[in-house]
Amino acid sequence: MTTDFNIFYRYTGSKTTPPCIEGSSWTVFKTPIYFNNEALESFRPVQPLDGRMVYRSFPNDTVSSISDYYCCTQNAGRSFSGVFLISLIGKQLFLFSWLFTFYVLLRD
């Protein structure tokens, strides 16, 4: 299975290490990215949303949840350039995250 880096969820949150400063933008891809157990064990557990909004870069597959559907359609009249910019930033953020992860793993 290949990962499409243009299809993702995005939300704001905090850093994962102390002092856990707010203001980070997190990107979660819709299709899995596979990695080994050692890398998996280094992640912290999923945290509560605490009222934060989660956005998608793609239309809802099913309209089973009104809030999910509204999340994707509420800004339908806005310019496409914002979507392109998010896609471009998402790719750069993923590449930086991937390179940084391997740098840390290889350094140890």
Beta strands, then each sheet from edge to edge (+ up, - down):
strand 1: 8-14
strand 2: 22-29
strand 3: 54-56
sheet 1: 2+ 1- 3+
end
